[in-house]
Amino acid sequence: MVLKGKLLIFTIIISFSLGFSINALADLAGGKWSKSTVYFGVNGETDNYISSIKNGFTSWNGSNSNISYKYFEDVSLSQPVDVWTRWYTDQLGFPEQQVIAEGYYGFGVPYPIGSSTHEYGYMYLVDDNFIPLSYFDKRFVVMHEAGHLLGLDHTTNFLRDSVMDEWDQFKFDYPQSYDKTELGKIY
């Protein structure tokens, strides 16, 4: 009986650890864009949030001369959109079967998952959790998820200032020097 109890505890600990280690989509995604400008658009009702969404994406511009984000309405409607931002209403369910992780406020998903080159992507914003946030916090969530779409992982060094630190939420206005260095390793 003691052995069964220890085995159960061991199984729970391993399951929890594995769940934690695979819960960050960027851990699986990696990759990068083969173009220097990634065009993004927004689906759904966004009049009250479009400014924070646009600023969250474009906060990465200037972090690396080889990659930038541009809002598709700022160019031509004929320009294909690379990343669509969508509202997601049920944090527990998930519309894309390929994806095994999601975030509390939002999640960035570059496709194809696991590919070395991104062809398109989605940013899902969890409306029940995202909408009540302040302008600054909305902008930060989008900036963090846009970092995943660029191929950045969560930082594993908790001593570094980084918008990709999942525990340091809502702390920074722009990508930090660590984020720029990590982006430079990709592009």
N, C-alpha and C positions, 0 to 999 in steps of 0.2 A: 504494500500500500504506500509506503514511504517513497519507493522508487517511482510509482505512478505519479505521485504528487510532484516529485522533483522533475519528472519528465514533462508534466503539464506546465510547470513554471518555466522550464527551459524552452518549451515550444512557444509559450506566450512571449517570452523575451525575444526569441529569434524572430518571431512573426512581427513584433513591434519594431525591432531593429531593421528588418528588411523593408517593412512598410515605410519607415522613415527614410531609408537610403534610396528607395525608388520613387519617393513621393515628389521629388523635384523633377519636373519634366525636362528641364534643361540638362539634367544629368544624363538623359538618354538622347537628347536631340543633337547637341553640338552643331557642327556644320557652320556654313556661312552663305551669304548671298554672292552670286557671281557678277553682280552689277554694283555700281557705285551709288546709285540712288534707289531707295526702296520707297515706293508710293503706297500710302495708306489711305483708307477711307473709313467711314463710319456708317453702319446700318442702324436704322431705328431712330426713335425719338431722342435727340441729343441737344436740342437748342440750349438747354441750361448747362450742358456739360462740355460742349464742343471745344470751348477755349482751353479747359484743363486737359482734355484729351489731346488736342493739337500740341499744346505746350509740353506735355509729357513725352510725346514722340520726338518732337524737334529739339528737346533739351540735349539729345545725343549729338546733334549737329555741331561740328567743330571739335568733337572729341577725337576724331580720326579723319584725316583728309581723304581716305579711300572709301568711306561709307557715310551716307546721310539719309534722313527721312524727309519726304516731301508730301504734303497733303494733296490729294489728287485734284481738288478743286482749284488749287493754285496754279495748275498747269492747264491741261486740256482734257476734256471729257473723254477723248478718244484714248487717253493714256490708260493702259490696263493697271488695275489696282493689285499690288502685291500682297498687302495685308489688310484684311477687313476687321474692323472692331465691331463686335456684336454684344448685345445684352444677353445675359444668361440669368434666368429667373430661379432655377432650382440648383442650389449648391451641391446637393447630394447626387443628383443624376448627371449624366453627361452625354451630349449628343454625338460625339465622335467615338466610335468603338476603339479606334487605334490608340487613343490617349488614355493613360492610366493614372494621371495626376491632375489635380486642380488646386487652385488657391482659394483663400478665403475672400479676397476682394476681386481677384481676377487671375487670369492665366494666359500666357502667350504660348502659342503652339506653332512652331515652324514645321512645314511639311516638305517632302516626306520625312517622317520621323526616323531618325537614325542615319539620314543621308548626309553626305559631306557637303552637299549644295542645297540650299533652300530654293524651292520653286514658288511657294506661296505660304501664307500663314494667316492665322486668326488670333485676335486678342478677344477673349471673352471677359466681360466685366459683370460680376455677380451683383445684380441691381439692388437686392435687399441690403447688401453690405457696403457697396460702393456709393450709392446715392446719398446716404446721410453724411458722408465725409465732407470736410471743408474743401475749398478749391485747391489749396496747397496739397492736402492729402490725396485728393483725386489725381492730381498731377504726378505725385510721387508714385502712386500705384501704376499708372500708365508708363512712367519712366522705367520702373523696375521690370514690368512685363515686356516693354519694348527692348530692354537689354537682353532678355531671354530670346526674343525674336532675332536679335543680332548674333546669337550663338553663345551668349555669356551664361555661365552657370552661377548658382549661389556661391558666394565666397565661403571658403572653409576656414579662413583666417579671421576670427572674431576680433582681433586686435586692429584690423585695418578698417578705415572708413570707406564704405562702399554702398552704393545704392542697390547692389546685388546681395547685400547681407539681409537675409530674410528676418533676422531678429532686430535689426536696426531700422525699423520702419519709420517713415515720415521724418527723417532726420535731415535730409539734404535737398538743396534746391536743384543741383546739377550733378552729373556724374563726377565722381572724385578722381584723383590722380590714379588710384589703384584700378578703378574701372577703365580709365583710358589706357593704362598699361596693358590690362587684360584684353581689351578690344584690339590694341595694336598687335597682339600675338596672333589674332585671327585674321586681320585685314592688313 
